[in-house]
């Protein structure tokens, strides 16, 4: 357990440091208050979620730490995650360039609300983790995995992606950039691609998933799709 915690916290520190380097390096200044507040909020949310998993669901934490393009088994998912990694970097780079060259102006209150939107996305992800211990960072089916139909899974089939989409939408706003929202628009089709590919995989390999698809109609947004 101590080794798992050290790895998890070490990875979190590295992620935050890399994000800070990307933001301030691209912006060309440390005088970027939106970035400081964003990093504090993102880091705190990540820390709280990591502590929760470490205490209540270490198996989930291990699954979540095995992520990224090279951890995927399906070729399509390797490509999807490679593009997703580039798009996450773009979610930071474009707002930082916006700050550097003053492409757009966003009121301070809107940027602060962006952090609230991001925090809501993190909370939605926490609800998914609490309900489903099998939410691996890669698309796979564990030996003892069952279909989860309760909590947020009673509303949509992919609440994890719904929460992540909300979080992503909050990032460029929190960083004070209207132009950064264009990157979010490129994330959506990639998310849908991963979602549909994952559904085909689960329908084939997870018993009971096809029945779940019939009872829970919506994939991502209740009442819409």
Rosetta blueprint (number, residue, H / E / L):
1 X L
2 X H
3 X H
4 X H
5 X H
6 X H
7 X H
8 X H
9 X H
10 X H
11 X H
12 X H
13 X H
14 X H
15 X H
16 X H
17 X H
18 X H
19 X H
20 X H
21 X H
22 X H
23 X H
24 X H
25 X H
26 X H
27 X H
28 X L
29 X L
30 X L
31 X L
32 X L
33 X H
34 X H
35 X H
36 X H
37 X H
38 X H
39 X H
40 X H
41 X H
42 X H
43 X H
44 X H
45 X H
46 X H
47 X H
48 X H
49 X H
50 X H
51 X H
52 X H
53 X H
54 X H
55 X H
56 X H
57 X L
58 X H
59 X H
60 X H
61 X H
62 X H
63 X H
64 X H
65 X H
66 X L
67 X L
68 X L
69 X H
70 X H
71 X H
72 X L
73 X L
74 X L
75 X H
76 X H
77 X H
78 X H
79 X H
80 X H
81 X H
82 X H
83 X H
84 X H
85 X H
86 X H
87 X H
88 X H
89 X H
90 X H
91 X H
92 X H
93 X H
94 X H
95 X H
96 X H
97 X H
98 X H
99 X H
100 X H
101 X H
102 X L
103 X L
104 X L
105 X L
106 X L
107 X L
108 X H
109 X H
110 X H
111 X H
112 X H
113 X H
114 X H
115 X H
116 X H
117 X H
118 X H
119 X H
120 X H
121 X H
122 X H
123 X H
124 X H
125 X H
126 X H
127 X H
128 X H
129 X H
130 X H
131 X H
132 X L
133 X L
134 X L
135 X L
136 X L
137 X L
138 X L
139 X L
140 X L
141 X L
142 X L
143 X L
144 X L
145 X L
146 X L
147 X L
148 X L
149 X L
150 X L
151 X H
152 X H
153 X H
154 X H
155 X L
156 X L
157 X L
158 X L
159 X H
160 X H
161 X H
162 X H
163 X H
164 X H
165 X H
166 X H
167 X H
168 X H
169 X H
170 X H
171 X H
172 X H
173 X H
174 X H
175 X L
176 X L
177 X L
178 X L
179 X L
180 X L
181 X H
182 X H
183 X H
184 X H
185 X H
186 X H
187 X H
188 X H
189 X H
190 X H
191 X H
192 X H
193 X H
194 X H
195 X H
196 X H
197 X H
198 X H
199 X H
200 X H
201 X H
202 X H
203 X H
204 X H
205 X H
206 X L
207 X L
208 X L
209 X H
210 X H
211 X H
212 X H
213 X H
214 X H
215 X H
216 X L
217 X L
218 X L
219 X L
220 X L
221 X L
222 X L
223 X L
224 X L
225 X L
